[in-house]
């Protein structure tokens, strides 16, 4: 989906292949229901009645009969819900009206407070509709719909205008002066709100309006699906699957209409449950049917008195002889020795999938290098003639199919000319294997069982492809642990490849129901599955390329071995810092609207301002969902200061909006400001996104303004701010977002992908890291007068990659290596290609590292499936919740700092003495000598600050070094003070008035 602007590695374009090519075509309609062409439709909706600028007093909903026959509206209703709402308000159609062809019907709803002309309605309701966004439904009963995305046989028509639920694509957003009008006077109905409706001045029409006749096609017919042939070996029983559906009717009967044949029967008929549903049946052929050919005709009926028939040619004969066995066809090499030839072979059906079925030689040849199974690529009709457990003799062309040019070739049978059943009810015993497996090609097409528990390692394509990447344990990105190009990294890359397989769902298109989710609506990387059984397949996979897959034959049962957790409980410190990539948090949306409801807005990218530059939510509904997750994540972490990445580069507006929402979530209705925005530095870059900082003023005080590095190498400049803690301790924070690994340049230049695991743009990231550690960080430390610097953010570099090495070679300490890997765990904040690693870092300067008490990631995002995020488009089901899981694609990093105060009170360990005051007439000053003596048993560390409290009014310490807590002090630059040792210094006072010079003292070790 379009929400993410970077990927950790260049992704090749997906090669759909014959098994996935219709997925893209289906995706467009998955966000919405499809009701078929309805005779009565919603023809106009207006929600601005009585609002400012409106010329009509009431909201209204208009209906229209676009068919060529009268339709009774008796008992029907119109219903309304807000754009994201799940509660539906109902207005029942009054009386028992019959709507004639081309006739309109007007339902009046609530009135606004402003002026406007009155309607002449046919029915009246009281629903107050939004003037800009909402959902309107036409229902053939009076019962309220349920849920934000209802479906079912009672739902006749739907208009979602600027809403989270709609037909096809979203309908237009409205205003106080515009209505949504169905095209061609109401005649057009393509099940696509976005193209069927346009905005215009409201034009209410009722039953008295002149009729507008449409040329509506006749009702859609029943569509039957039956195999053309069903071939049986003499003495063998078998069956074929039949089905029928009707877009606007319910198929409710099936019968054989041809001359009866003893032993050939129609069994297991299941009627469709609603209009558009599918009825199913089986054509059964008994083993007693004699040799011969039998034409069979099957008729389907529906509730609209329509009929459709299909013909199946049943043949019972001796099958053709086997030319080669499946193991012989597969051969021991990468390709088949019989590729391109027509062969007849025999095997037992082990699994059926969307584009064919698998067969396996029941006995096998005992050679582990030759697979005993093979895939039969054929039509759905042919697949319907076989069942799992059938033994079939098949004739077809042997083909080495390569889903990706130059990649692994997958041997299969195509162009099937004969499928003859020679047995049934045969069970094939799965072959036990385990990962890692050096060459899964040796078991391709075979029924296998994995004897070792497999770990979920990626869920990126669960929603749109039904895929889960599994592995032998959690896989770590090689450059997360080893230097790029090293022998260790290369070995780990090979081991990872041999330790993966993709669990598929046998559908090959976007699944109607998201598979494998648990009771909590999720499945997490790190969960496991045992005794996984299925057939080894090979084909295109999510993210591009192709790989080995498992089509399960036994429903996988996952164990939640990596349950969701609260934010990490770190070792105690006095400052908590967090880094959070907030995944394109934009208050201007891709539809050109913004969070304040304004239209025609855009986002900045370089000199361009356009809605096409926006990267986050598509609309206000999506933004509200995104905002709830991000706010929930930040609230749960409760850091004293956050470094944020992927905030819209819109000055302070977007980060300010986030802070306002966060403060409201923490203290609802109080107006209390827990967090504040660190004012942006002079340069925030030319990208559409920027880095930002927010902090708690109650625990931290800013020192000076924020700094940034506007050097040309940084399109997203790093941002720095120095803070002082409550105890006076100072540190500086630098937030970074280095160049991403995606959108690789062509050619073989410095930034091209070198194949060493670091992906593309690595040379630029190295330049950015050098600039950061050699120029910007020293400038920050110098401005702060303090060497304690913490670098956080999304460096788009795994733990041991070149840019990180540039920084650690300068002495910066990698805190995730120190605390996470140091405790025996794998540090990671991102998952890609089934491998985990951390792109998000905590790097402390040598001066600060001793004060880092702990560091960890909160795995609330990377382990979660993408399909549960805030997006509403391209999903077969909406599994969204406001919980802070999959708030982003990156995990946040949390760091605990235990910053010692820069000074300590050592008054109890010293004795103080002063000589008598002497007045100098020439200077007008009173002078004295003051001494402190170490009265303890341990040496004291300097420098020392001697504070003079309680000076009377008019008395001033003339030679004071500065002021602390409202009192003057003198700095004594002694490195140490040994037990019994004394250090002395001069005092000089000036005074006015008659007060005596008196004071008390405190002695501090360290610097104010």
Secondary structure, 3 states (H helix, E strand, C coil): CCCCCCCCCCCCCCCCHHHHCCHHHHHCCCCCCCCCCCCEEEEEEECCCCCCCCCECEEEEEEEECCCCCEECCCCEEEEECCCCCECEEEECCCCCEECCCCEEEEEEEECCCCCECCCCCEECCCCCCCCCEEEEEECCCCCCECCCCCCCCEEEEEEECCCCCCCCCECCCECCEEEEECHHHCCCCCCHHHHEEEECCCCCCCCCCCCCCCCCCCCCEEEECCCEEEEECCCCEEEEEEEEECCCCEEEEEECCCCCCCEEEEEEECCCCCCCEEEEEEEECCCCCCEEEEEEEEEEECCCCEEEEEEEEEEECCCCCCCCHHHHHCCCCCCCCCCCEEEEEEEEEEEECCEEEEECCCCCCCCCCCCEEEEECCHHHHCCCCCCCEEEEEEEEEEECCCCCCCCEEEEEEEEEEEEEECCCCCCCEEECCCCCCHHHHCCCEEEECCCEEEEECCCHHHHCCEEEECCCCECHHHHCCCCCHHHHHHHHHHHHCEEEEECCCCCCCCCCCCCCCCCCCCCCCEECCCEEEEEEEECCCCCEEEEEEECCCCCEECCCCCCCCCCCCCCCEEEEEEEEEEECCECCCCCECCCCCCCCEEECCEEEHHHCCCCCCHHHHHHHHHHHHHHHHHHCCCEEEEEEEECCCCHHHHHHHHHHHHHHCCCCCCCCCEECCCCCCCCCCCEEEEEEECCCCEEEEEEEEECCCCCCCCCCEEEEEEECCCCEEEEEEEECCCCCCCCCCCCCCCCCCCCCCCCHHHHHHHHHHHHHHHHHHHHHHHCCCCEEEEEECCCCCCCHHHHHHHCCCCEEHHHHHCHHHCCCCCCEEECCEEECCEEEEECHHHHCCEEEEEEECCCCCCCHHHCCCCCCCCCCCCCCCCCCCCCCCEEEEEECCCCCEEECHHHEEEEECCCEEECCCCEEEEEEEEEECCCCCEECCEEEEEECCCCCEEECCCCEEECCEEEEEECCCEECCCCEEEEEEEEEECCCCCCCCEEEEEEECC
